[in-house]
Amino acid sequence: MVRVVHSVDPEDAGHRLREMGVSPDGANPILQNFRGLLLFVPEQYPGSSTIPGILSHAGIPFARGEQGLCFSVSPQERVGGWGNDFPGAEAALRAVREALARYATREFTLSFRDRSLRLSGVPRIMGVLNVTPDSFSDGGKFATRESAVLRGLQMAQEGADILDVGGESTRPGSKGVPLEVERDRVIPVIRELAGKTDALLSVDTTKAAVAREAAEAGAHIINDTSALADDPEMATVVRETGCAVVLMHRRGTPATMQEAPSYRFLFDELLAELEERVEHAAAAGIPRDRILVDPGVGFGKRLTDNLALHRHLPELRNLGLPILFGPSRKAFLGAITGKDADERLSGTAAAVALAVAGGAHVVRVHDVPEMRDVVRVAAAIAGQG
């Protein structure tokens, strides 16, 4: 994927260039003439052999890293005007222009079978409703239908735009539950909430049969932590029900994902893997206006990876889709603060504020009223209010 590499200033751009294997001699001319946006063109891109000539013709410094070509542009620069008299320039620069357009897109409308949700300005809040006995943070608290429905209605009243109902823990090391158990946990809760709240309802599942019944009971969103990979029927269910879908990045399964996660080029790999899942969804007939992407904080990630996801969250804009981000109470916060899951409110607030500043459209949280204030303040400071 030709993409914009997120960097906040020349110093940060220098760090990202080093991460991509660009030598100091190659990076210095780019940084001395830094235009604000750093572009990466992979070696396998068909136009990669033509672009160096175009850049030289336009007087724009560039360098090669381990996996491709790097150069900088201005957000206002007319890339289409480069090398008009250079053979092959139009075709070679097409993907560069498309990458800049995707990165610049901030506003989306998420569509469902009977509703839509505008994603612009202040990010939306997705409240976590675990109907399980063993979730890492609140397992057992809302394991009955009555307690789960009351909790869902409370979160909606507190400001949750979306209620995400899950009947199977995806904490690291969890083994999963039979379909019948998960179905019996979530379907009655979703059905009852659908008759009592206007909040959008989401089902957190990787099982197509559970997703289909949840949609029939009133769910609008299918939040699939496997990005349609675990169950070959899931894409069909999403298409046929008209639900929106969250495609989350995950390495391995919940049972194994934290055993030895490893990345050489985190964002190269994450974006490539998410792009493949988006293409899979599109090939199955799911429109792009029904897709959100989630980088999967804590799902097959090391502490350094989780922190990098926060620092460079805008890099997900290269996919041209709305971003969901879920750092709430997760283990990386405990690794930093030394606090248990139910004591990570302040750590979650810091992570959510950075996610808002980084361009998240939806934040998935346990503590709705507190995070609602965090989101509002962070959005106002970032000029999104």
N, C-alpha and C positions, 0 to 999 in steps of 0.2 A: 504494500500500500504506500503510495506517495502521501506523505503526511507532514503536518506542522508539528515540530517538536517544541513542547511548551518550555519557555524560559522567560524569566521576568526581567532580566537585564543582561548586559554583556558578560558579567562575571558568571551568572548562572548559565548562560549560553556556552561559555567556555567549559564549564563542568559537564554539560550534556554532550558537548563534542568529544570530550575525553572519554565519556562513557561509551560513545559509539566508535571509539578506536581511532579518532582523528589525531594526528601528531601535532605537537605544538607549532611546528613550522607551517602546517596546513591550516590550523585554527586561527593563528594570529591575523592574517589578512581579513578573514571573515569578521573577527571581533573588532578590528580597527575600523571596519566599514559596516558595523552591525546596523541593520535596518529595522529591527524590532521583532521579526518573525524568522524562525529557523526552519528550513525545509529539508526533508530527507527524501531522497529518491533511491529506492532499492535497486540493486544491480540487475535483478530480473525484470525490471520495468522495461518494456520495449523501447522507450525513448531515452534510456539512460546513456546510450552512446552518443546521442545527438546533443543532449543538453549541455555538456561541457563547452562545445563549440558556440552554442547560443550565448552562454554566460560570458565567455571570453569576448565575444563580439559586442556584448552589452557592457563590458567592463565590470562585471560582478564577480568578486572572488568566490572560489569554491574549493572544496577539498574532499578527498575520499576517506571514508572510514572503513571499518571491517566489513560492512554489509552494503555500502552504497555511498551515494554522493550527498554532500551537505552544502548549503548556501543560505544566505539570508535575503529577505525581501521586506519591503515596507507594506503595512496593511493597505495603504492607498496606491501602491505601485501598480502600474498597468502591465501586468505580466504578458497580456496578449500582444502588447506592442513591442516586446523584445524580438529582435531578429526577424522583423517582417521580411527582410530580404535574404534571410538565411534559409537554405533548403531544409525542409522538414520541420521548421519551427512550430507551425500551427499544430501538427499532430503530436509532436513531442511534448509540448507544453499543456496539452489538454488536461492531463491528469493533475498537473500542478495547479491549474486554475480551479479544477473541481475540488482539490484538497483545500484550497484557500476558501472556497465558497462553503464547504462543509464546516470548516472550523469557525467561520464567521456566523453561522446560523445559531441563534440563541433561543428562538421562540418556536414552540411546537403546539399542535393540537393532537391529543391522544384520542383515538376513536374507539368506541365500543359498539355493540350491536344496537343499542338504543340511546346512547348518551355520548358525550364527548367531554374532554377535560382540557382546558387551556393551560399550557405549561409555559408561563412567562412571568417575569417579575419575581414576587416572593415565592420561594419553593413550596411545594405541597408537602403535607405530612402524612406518612403512612404509619399507622399505629400497629404495633406487634401484638397479636392475640394468639398466644400459644395454648392450644387445648391439649396439652400433653402432661404426663407426670414427670418428664425427665429433661426438659429444655434447660440449657446451661444457666439461664438467668432467673426464670420465673416458673420453672417446671412444677406442676402440681397446684399452683395457685388458682388456675381457672380450668381445671380438668373436668368439671361438670358442665352440662349445657346451661344450667341456670346461672352459674357464676361467670361463665364465658360471655353469655349474652349481656349480662349486667355490665361486665367490664367493657365490652364493645360499645355499648350505648354511652358509657361514661367517657370513653376516649373520643367518641364522635361529638359529644357535648363539649369536651375540652378543646376541640379544634382539629381533630384528625379528619383529613379529607378522604382517606382510604383506610379500611380496616383489613389487615392481612391475617387471615385465619390459617393456622397450621396445626396439623394433627400428627406430625412425625418430626422428632428432633433431628436437626442437622448439625448438632454440635460436633466438634472433633472427637472421633472415636465411637460415635453412635452407630448402631447396627441396622436401624430401620425397623419398621413394623409391618405386619401383613396388611394387604389392601383393605380387608374388611374392618380391621381395627381403626385404620386411619379414616376410612369413610364414615364409620359410626361416630367418630369424634367430631368431624368437621361439618358434615352435611346438615344435621339438625341445627347447629349454631348459625350457619349461613342462612338457612331457610328462615329462621326466626328473626335474625337481624334484618333480612331483606324486607320484612313486613313492618319493621319498627324504626328504621333510620334511612335517611337520604344519602348517607355516606356511601362511597363506592366500596364494593366488597371484593377482596382478593383472596384467592386460595393458594397457600404455599405448599405445593406438592410437585413431585416428579412423576406421579402416576396418572396416566391418561384417563382411566376409569373414574378416579376421584375427581379429576378436573371436569369431566363431562357432567357428573352429577352435581358438582358445585355450581357449574354454569346454569344448569336447570333449576337449581335452588335459588339462584339470584346473583351469583358471582359475576363480576365484570372483568376481572383480571386474573390471569394464571401466572403465578410467580414460581418459575421453574429454576431451581438452583443448578440443574444440569443443562440448562439452555437447550431443551428438547432432545438431549442425547440419551437419557436413561431409558425412556419408553418410546419405541418407534411410532406409536400411535398418537403421541402428544401433539405433534404438528397438525395432524388431521383434526383433532379435537379443537385446537385453537381456531383453525380456519372455519370449521363448521359451526361453532358456537358464536362466532363473532367477538369473542373476548380479546382484550389486549393481552400481551404476554411480556414478562420480564425475562430477558436472557442474561443469566449471570455467568461470569467466568469462574470456573472451578477446575482445579487439578485433582484427579483422583475422585474417590468417594468420601462421604463424611467419615467412614470408618478408617480411611487410610490417608486422607489429604494432608494431615499435619505431621506425618511420620518423617519425611525428609524432602520438603518442597525446595525446589531449586530453579533459578532462572539465570541465564547469562545476560540476556537483554530483556528486562522485564516488560517494557512497553511494546517492543517489537513483537514479542511472543504473545502478550495479552491481547493486543489489538488484532493480530493475525488470527488468533483463535476465536475471538469474538466476531470478527468479520466473517469467518467461515460459518459460524452459527447463524448469523444474520442472513447470509446467503442461503443456508439450508432452509430457514424459515420462509424466505422469499420464494424459493423453488417449490415449497409446499403450498404456496398460494396465500401466504399471510402478508397483507399490505404493510408497508413500512410505517404507516401512521398508526399502527396497532402494536408497535414494538418499543420497549424501553431496554436499555442496557445497564448492567450492574457489574462493576469491576470485581466484586466478590471479596470484600475485605474479610480476612480471616479464613477464607476457603482456599487452602493450598497456598498460603502465603507466609513468608517469614516476617519477623518484626520489621526488618528494613524494607521489605516489599510493601507492607501496610502503610508505613510512613511515606514511602515514595508515592503511593496512590493518592494520599492527601496532598502532597506537595505539587504533584503534576496531574491532578484530576482533569484539568482542561484538555489534556491530550486525548481523552475519550471523545471530545468533540469531533475528532477525525472520522468517527463513524457516522456523523450526521444524524444522530438519534438522541432523544432525551435520555438523561442519566439519572438512575436511581442509586443512592449511596446509603449503606447501612452499617455504620460503625458502632451502634448502640451497645454499650456494656461489654464489648468484646474483649477477648483475652489479651490483645496487644495493649489495651489500656491498663489491664492489670499488670502486665509486664513492666510498664513504665511507672505506674503509681504504687504497685504493691497491694492494691485493694481488691477485695472480692467483687463479684459481679454486681451485687446489689448496692455497692458503695462507689460505683463508677459514674455517678451523675455528672460531676464536674468534668471528668475526663471526656465523657460523651459530649458535653456541651462544647468543649474546645474542638473536638473532632467535627461536630456538626457545623460549627461556625466556619471552619476552614473549608468544609465541603460546600457550603453556601457560597463562600467567596470564590471557590473553584468552579462554580457553574452547575452544581447539582440541581436537578429539577424537582426531585422527590427525595426526602430523607426518611429512612425507615427507623423508627425509634420506639422505645418502651415508655418513656416518660413524656407524654404528650404536652401537658401544659407548660412544663419547664422548657422543652425544646421548641415549643411554639414561640416563646419569647426570644429564645436564642436565634431562631430563624428570622424573625422579624427584625431584630436589631442588626444581625449580620447582613441581611439583605439591604437594609437602609444604609449602612456604612458602605456597602459595595455599590450603592446607587441602583439597586434593583427594586426598591420599594415603590 
